[in-house]
Amino acid sequence: MASLLVKSVLMWLLILVAMVANGAFRVLVLRPRLGEHSARQVASVLGVIIILGMTGPFVRRLGDPGVGRLLEVGLLWLVLTVAFELLFGHYVAGASWDVLVDDYDLLSGHLWPLVPAATLLAPWLWGVARGTATRR
């Protein structure tokens, strides 16, 4: 388990780097062309694609840790992601808690909740897709 934990945290850090690059792309390229709201929507969809794309090879290298372990990896990634998003967003970027929580409002057209959902489910989905997410 310790080895899986270390691998999972290292993989999450790689995903974090890719998602920070996605955020820079949103600010520098998408926002000037699409406006803030649409740029956030596009970046959220790109974020889901990034997470799914990076998780596949990671899960493939794990062999068959079992469905429970893959769900644990996803839960770990979810906790790390939400903690980073809220703490970095508030204490480093200076966003108010209201603005940060508003990003999770799907009814307002915010697609950000798809990103943490993908973060949670991606390891398990890849395990199922590979047919190796057995009940262990």
C-alpha positions, 0 to 999 in steps of 0.5 A, spaced: 500 500 500 505 504 501 508 504 494 501 505 491 500 511 496 507 514 493 506 512 486 499 516 487 501 522 490 507 523 485 502 522 479 497 527 482 503 532 482 504 530 475 497 531 474 497 538 478 503 541 473 498 539 467 492 542 470 496 548 472 499 549 465 491 548 463 490 554 467 495 558 464 492 556 457 485 558 460 488 565 462 493 567 456 489 564 450 482 562 452 480 568 456 482 573 451 478 570 445 472 567 449 471 571 455 472 568 462 465 564 463 466 560 456 474 560 457 473 556 464 468 552 461 473 550 455 478 549 460 474 544 465 473 540 459 480 540 457 482 538 464 477 532 464 481 530 458 488 531 461 486 527 467 483 521 463 489 521 459 494 521 464 490 516 468 490 511 463 498 509 463 498 510 470 493 505 472 496 500 466 503 500 470 499 498 476 497 491 474 491 489 478 490 493 484 483 491 485 477 496 485 477 498 492 485 500 491 483 504 485 477 508 488 482 509 494 487 512 489 481 517 486 479 519 493 486 521 495 486 525 488 479 528 490 481 530 497 488 533 494 485 537 488 479 540 492 484 542 498 489 545 493 484 548 489 481 552 495 487 553 499 491 555 493 485 559 491 484 563 497 490 564 500 495 565 494 490 567 489 486 571 493 479 569 491 474 569 496 471 563 499 464 565 495 467 565 488 471 559 490 464 555 492 461 558 486 465 555 481 462 548 483 455 551 481 453 546 475 446 550 475 450 556 473 453 553 467 460 552 471 463 545 469 468 545 474 465 540 478 466 535 472 474 536 474 473 533 481 469 528 479 473 525 473 479 526 478 475 521 483 473 516 478 478 516 473 483 510 476 476 506 477 474 507 470 481 505 467 481 499 471 474 497 469 475 499 461 482 494 462 477 489 465 482 489 471 478 492 476 477 486 480 474 486 487 479 486 492 
